[in-house]
Amino acid sequence: MSDVESGRHRAAPRSRHRIAKAFGYSILALTLAIGLFGVYTYRMLSDNITTINVESQLGADRPDEVEVEGPKEPLNILVMGSDTRDGEGNAIDQHTGGGYGLSDTTILMHLSADRKFAYGVSLPRDAMVERPTCYKEDDTEIPGGFAMWNAAFALGGPACTVRQFEQLSGIRVDHFVVVDFNGFRDMVNAIDGVEVCIPQDVNDPVGNIYLKAGTRKVKGQEALDYVRVRHNISSNGDIGRMKRQQEFIAAMANKVMSMGVLGRPDRLLKFLSAATKSLTLDHKLNSPLKIADIGAEFSGIGLDNIKFITVPWDFYQPDPNRLVWAEDANALWKKVKFDKPLSKRLSSEVVSAARRPGSTATPDPDESSESPSTEETESPESPSVSPDDADREATAAANGLCA
């Protein structure tokens, strides 16, 4: 074997060794970079998180936890939208804040013990309820009384709202989340907007909100206006607003879970940063990992298995601009308490000539729900829209949504 050949053979292993060594250093550098990015991100998100401990303010008479079948414990999370009305961009309805501000949105999120279904129950802010005695941080009492639902937040913040819900429903709340409306706007911007459909132009001089009709992506102030608007968009006031918020949240969750966000680290980081800055959570959710764990629990069941409904309600007779929980609310709270999926009756919208569109109150006794069905052959001249389709269109119109 010649020296040339011998040298050539000796050089090959060194070449492969250099390549392997360079590749190894590259992998190490990349791993360190990802690790440092992860540490930086974790610290940044941790610094953004605000938590409060309200255990002592919830009283000694909290509902007991109920044992249910399942590999894990069910979770009940009370989500409150906080609109302090103070600061740039927060004023609406010509009101300003003070103290805890106003709570424009309250949703109970229930996640089943088997992690196969979840549902959110919107609670109307205009519902008249018997507020229990609440407690301040120094243990002084906040007297209870018959008032609108959102008065609890204005008087005693999240602690009073959680206590009010627990005492009225008999359901123990595991966690709570308060979302600042301005922060919500930043979350929408971070995922490059959410698509909505506005059936007609909106001119709301009360809230100073103007929206053009059509299907399009909204973000910034327009997105915030859309989830806030109450006037000149639907015929049923706050109920319609809650329905639009439910649609918006569902569309937002869909986008966050899509590759449009998860596949874009820049968008995902912006969204997480905006989300953690806008949230105030209970003290048990004091780290990004704990929040992420709950998010993973919800995402694991699939978006199709997360539903949003409104607590059954009826009109408050002394004032048609106010509501009360209907009798069916008790059946709903029983479902939540014992970790049962929603029944068809509770999850369906009822629209009839006997009551205002959007009402979910129990039908009058004279209205028979057991009347026999009649089968008729549809003539060529008969309308192609079924009664169910007509009901859905009427419900959508009443709620300010596109059919």
WOQUIGI-V889925 format. One record per backbone hydrogen bond with DSSP energy under -0.5 kcal/mol. CO is the residue of the C=O (numbers start at 1). NH is the residue of the N-H. Records with the same first field share a line. If there is no record, write none. Layout:
CO = NH ; NH
//
This chain:
2 = 6
3 = 7
4 = 8
5 = 9
6 = 10
7 = 11
8 = 12
9 = 13
10 = 14
11 = 15
12 = 16
13 = 17
14 = 18
15 = 19
16 = 20
17 = 21
18 = 22
19 = 23
20 = 24
21 = 25
22 = 26
23 = 27
24 = 28
25 = 29
26 = 30
27 = 31
28 = 32
29 = 33
30 = 34
31 = 35
32 = 36
33 = 37
34 = 38
35 = 39
36 = 40
37 = 41
38 = 42
39 = 43
40 = 44
41 = 45
42 = 46
43 = 47
44 = 48
45 = 49
46 = 49
50 = 281
52 = 54 ; 283
54 = 57 ; 58
55 = 58
56 = 59
57 = 135
75 = 77 ; 111
76 = 78 ; 174 ; 175
77 = 79 ; 109
78 = 80 ; 177
79 = 107
80 = 82 ; 179
81 = 83 ; 104 ; 105
82 = 84 ; 181
83 = 102
87 = 90 ; 91
92 = 95
95 = 92
98 = 101
102 = 83 ; 104
105 = 81
106 = 123
107 = 79 ; 109
108 = 110 ; 121
109 = 77
110 = 119
111 = 75
112 = 115
113 = 72
117 = 112
118 = 307
119 = 110
120 = 122 ; 309
121 = 108
122 = 124 ; 311
124 = 127
125 = 150
126 = 323
127 = 129 ; 149
129 = 131 ; 147
131 = 145
134 = 142
136 = 139
140 = 136
141 = 143
142 = 134
145 = 131 ; 147
147 = 129
148 = 151
149 = 152
150 = 154
151 = 155
152 = 156
153 = 157
154 = 100
156 = 159 ; 160
157 = 161
158 = 162
159 = 163
160 = 164
161 = 165
162 = 166
163 = 167
164 = 168
165 = 169
166 = 170
175 = 78
176 = 282
177 = 80 ; 179
178 = 180 ; 280
179 = 82
180 = 184
181 = 185
182 = 186
183 = 187
184 = 188
185 = 189
186 = 190
187 = 191
188 = 191 ; 193
189 = 192
194 = 218
196 = 216
197 = 199 ; 402
198 = 214
201 = 203
202 = 211
203 = 205
204 = 208 ; 209
209 = 204
211 = 202
214 = 198 ; 216
216 = 196
218 = 194
219 = 222 ; 223
220 = 224
221 = 225
222 = 226
223 = 227
224 = 228
225 = 229
234 = 237
236 = 239
237 = 241
238 = 242
239 = 243
240 = 244
241 = 245
242 = 246
243 = 247
244 = 248
245 = 249
246 = 250
247 = 251
248 = 252
249 = 253
250 = 254
251 = 255
252 = 256
253 = 257
254 = 258
255 = 258
258 = 261 ; 262
259 = 263
261 = 264 ; 268
264 = 268
265 = 269
266 = 270
267 = 271
268 = 272
269 = 273
270 = 274
271 = 275
272 = 276
273 = 277
274 = 278
275 = 279
278 = 180
279 = 50
280 = 178
281 = 52
282 = 285
287 = 291
288 = 292
289 = 293
290 = 294
291 = 295
292 = 296
293 = 297
294 = 298
295 = 299
296 = 300
298 = 301
299 = 302
302 = 305
303 = 306
305 = 118 ; 307
307 = 120
309 = 122
312 = 326
313 = 360
314 = 324
315 = 317
316 = 319
319 = 322
322 = 316
323 = 128
324 = 314
326 = 329
327 = 330 ; 331
328 = 332
329 = 333
330 = 334
331 = 335
332 = 336
333 = 337
334 = 338
335 = 340
336 = 339
343 = 347
344 = 348
349 = 351
352 = 355
356 = 359
364 = 367
366 = 368
367 = 369
374 = 376
376 = 378
379 = 382
384 = 386
386 = 390
387 = 391
388 = 392
389 = 393
390 = 394
391 = 395
392 = 396
393 = 397
394 = 398
395 = 399
396 = 401
397 = 400
398 = 235 ; 236
//
